[in-house]
Amino acid sequence: MRAPGKKLGRGARMFKTGALTPSTLGRMTTLSTIIFDCADPVALAAFYAKATGWRAGEGDADYATVDGGPVTLAFQRVDGYPGGPGWPGGQKHLHLDFQVPDLESARRELVALGAVMPEFQPGEDSWTVFTDPEGHPFCVSAA
């Protein structure tokens, strides 16, 4: 940590762990999978496969995937999972942003698949916030 009032020099890091160096970070350049904790991996994977047009991968009651996009989406069962983080409150850890060619059609189709469009919408028609069937928020905007 830097001393109070002392500015960091060019290229300095605020947190120095010693564990990661440019040579090791250089090997970690491709994001391969985003994994969601959930109650029902198969159902949530089916929702995202239909919503994205990607293909449902292999899965079972504990773990399921959706493949065919720029990253794999995976869903792992957590015993006693309390549901998604909520919107607009709650403790969101992350959310996904998708782009679609026709936002109005996507809104209708996502709701028909089981997504919920919460009342609070901060995007002013630039994007729409949804929650998936387990309550994880995601956004959709026009491409």
Wavefront OBJ file of the C-alpha trace (Angstrom):
o trace
v 0.000 0.000 0.000
v 1.144 3.493 -0.661
v 1.687 5.977 2.101
v -1.169 8.490 2.544
v -0.712 11.470 0.246
v 1.971 9.762 -1.839
v 1.125 9.441 -5.535
v 1.734 6.239 -7.412
v 4.459 6.415 -10.029
v 3.823 5.611 -13.666
v 3.127 1.892 -14.049
v 2.904 1.321 -10.288
v 0.185 -0.891 -8.896
v -1.830 0.015 -5.840
v -1.855 -3.606 -4.671
v 1.315 -5.629 -4.977
v 0.901 -9.308 -4.258
v 4.094 -10.610 -5.766
v 2.109 -13.600 -7.051
v 1.149 -12.181 -10.447
v 3.689 -10.769 -12.832
v 3.299 -9.627 -16.433
v 4.653 -12.989 -17.582
v 1.970 -14.977 -15.744
v -0.839 -12.522 -16.514
v 0.034 -12.721 -20.198
v -1.107 -16.349 -20.179
v -4.555 -15.472 -18.863
v -5.973 -13.588 -21.816
v -9.015 -15.595 -22.920
v -12.211 -15.687 -20.903
v -13.655 -19.144 -21.484
v -16.607 -19.570 -19.114
v -18.949 -17.554 -16.911
v -20.435 -19.714 -14.153
v -23.664 -18.925 -12.311
v -24.634 -20.365 -8.945
v -28.265 -21.472 -9.096
v -30.881 -23.925 -7.847
v -31.660 -25.666 -11.158
v -28.761 -25.760 -13.657
v -30.650 -27.663 -16.351
v -33.608 -25.270 -16.381
v -31.423 -22.163 -16.347
v -29.194 -23.535 -19.128
v -32.310 -24.284 -21.183
v -33.528 -20.700 -20.695
v -30.220 -19.174 -21.843
v -29.896 -21.608 -24.766
v -33.312 -20.531 -26.035
v -32.696 -16.834 -25.305
v -29.320 -16.726 -27.072
v -29.808 -19.321 -29.795
v -26.660 -21.071 -28.560
v -26.775 -24.802 -27.893
v -27.338 -26.485 -24.573
v -24.240 -28.477 -23.693
v -23.970 -31.505 -21.513
v -25.517 -31.235 -18.108
v -26.996 -32.933 -15.123
v -28.757 -31.893 -11.935
v -25.527 -30.345 -10.607
v -23.953 -28.631 -13.631
v -25.068 -27.612 -17.119
v -23.602 -25.488 -19.911
v -24.597 -23.410 -22.908
v -22.048 -23.405 -25.728
v -21.685 -21.712 -29.097
v -21.182 -18.089 -28.075
v -18.009 -16.127 -27.459
v -17.827 -17.742 -23.987
v -19.459 -20.767 -22.410
v -22.202 -20.060 -19.897
v -22.287 -22.606 -17.080
v -24.684 -23.157 -14.223
v -23.805 -24.984 -11.019
v -26.282 -26.153 -8.417
v -25.801 -24.801 -4.916
v -27.784 -26.469 -2.137
v -30.154 -23.964 -0.557
v -29.488 -21.344 -3.231
v -31.573 -18.339 -2.157
v -32.329 -17.036 -5.659
v -30.764 -14.323 -7.764
v -29.327 -11.135 -6.311
v -32.425 -9.059 -7.034
v -33.065 -5.937 -9.018
v -32.706 -3.044 -8.540
v -31.520 -3.686 -4.981
v -29.508 -6.601 -3.772
v -25.881 -7.543 -4.060
v -25.221 -7.971 -7.770
v -21.883 -9.576 -8.485
v -22.114 -9.251 -12.252
v -24.629 -9.219 -15.047
v -24.512 -10.076 -18.719
v -25.161 -7.630 -21.565
v -26.525 -8.930 -24.853
v -27.108 -7.115 -28.145
v -29.983 -7.980 -30.452
v -31.021 -6.787 -33.927
v -34.594 -5.951 -32.828
v -34.977 -4.837 -29.214
v -38.785 -4.781 -29.173
v -39.049 -8.339 -30.530
v -36.392 -9.527 -28.099
v -38.333 -8.035 -25.179
v -41.461 -9.989 -26.125
v -39.581 -13.236 -26.793
v -37.562 -13.101 -23.563
v -40.683 -12.572 -21.462
v -42.349 -15.491 -23.277
v -39.320 -17.651 -22.354
v -39.687 -16.809 -18.658
v -37.580 -13.678 -18.206
v -39.030 -10.890 -16.080
v -38.818 -7.242 -17.099
v -38.693 -5.326 -13.797
v -40.519 -2.037 -13.466
v -37.306 -0.083 -12.749
v -35.582 0.502 -16.105
v -32.653 2.957 -15.982
v -31.715 2.600 -19.663
v -34.267 5.094 -21.018
v -34.975 2.819 -24.019
v -31.229 2.368 -24.707
v -31.264 -1.000 -22.991
v -33.692 -3.155 -21.067
v -32.988 -4.903 -17.793
v -34.397 -8.408 -17.349
v -34.039 -11.074 -14.716
v -33.735 -14.712 -15.696
v -36.066 -17.345 -14.184
v -33.882 -17.502 -11.037
v -33.533 -13.736 -10.662
v -30.081 -13.044 -12.155
v -30.176 -9.654 -13.916
v -29.083 -9.239 -17.533
v -29.430 -6.417 -20.046
v -30.406 -6.346 -23.703
v -29.706 -3.499 -26.136
v -30.023 -2.970 -29.865
v -26.996 -3.993 -31.928
l 1 2 3 4 5 6 7 8 9 10 11 12 13 14 15 16 17 18 19 20 21 22 23 24 25 26 27 28 29 30 31 32 33 34 35 36 37 38 39 40 41 42 43 44 45 46 47 48 49 50 51 52 53 54 55 56 57 58 59 60 61 62 63 64 65 66 67 68 69 70 71 72 73 74 75 76 77 78 79 80 81 82 83 84 85 86 87 88 89 90 91 92 93 94 95 96 97 98 99 100 101 102 103 104 105 106 107 108 109 110 111 112 113 114 115 116 117 118 119 120 121 122 123 124 125 126 127 128 129 130 131 132 133 134 135 136 137 138 139 140 141 142 143
